[in-house]
Amino acid sequence: MSRMLGALVGAGLLSTILFAGEPVPAVDIQTVEQALTPGKAPVIVDVRTPEEFSNGRIPQAVNIPLSQLDQRISELEKSRNSTIYVVCEVGARSASATQTLLDAGFTAPVNVTGGTRAWREAKLPLER
């Protein structure tokens, strides 16, 4: 486990979920909300389709659809050793994307459990 993921576990902010039988690091929407404090620029990757993304996204999120992640992974290279919050609508596609990033050697990608749906249901702000 990377030092970054270890720090999240130590702070009680990280859990794991099983994706295809493998544990995938995961955080809840409240952890992402806390990362959006002024002066911080968290890396949030939304792997939904462009249409879904345009209907409302977590602030500061960038759209790299899951179907394009393998071809566009180099866009995340500067964040290889940073926490990358990976989000979709409910958490399945983002779990797959998180595993893809781990397999590619990224040290701290985390799946956002509940996804944009949980964010919306919590009445947190969405950008359009």
Phi, psi and omega in degrees: 000137180291161178299321180297313179294323177300321178295321178294320178296314180299327180276358180075018183262347186247137171233186173228153172235161176265130175230120183052038177081359181250141176288131179241129179299141184216149175227163178265174183295332179295325177295319178293317179303317179295329179288344182273021180291152180305140179090352177250148178232078180294154176266115180237119181249120179261117186261015176286173177292159177303325179295314178299316181301318182290343179274001177140129183221160175295137180308141178074001180289145173249148183261116169229095183305145181307321181294345181249357188301314180302320181283335186249009184301332180297337178295342182258002186307319182294345179255016184309323183251020179247163173292128175242115177275120183251125187228150171222210181284313182230343176130350182283308179296322180291329175296317177298316180295321178299316178296321177300316180294318176299315179297332180274002176094008175290140190271339186214045172283143178224138177281136177267105183291141181086337175056204182295329178299314179296322178299312180297315181295332177279000180059036174276156186292139175244145172264151176234000000 
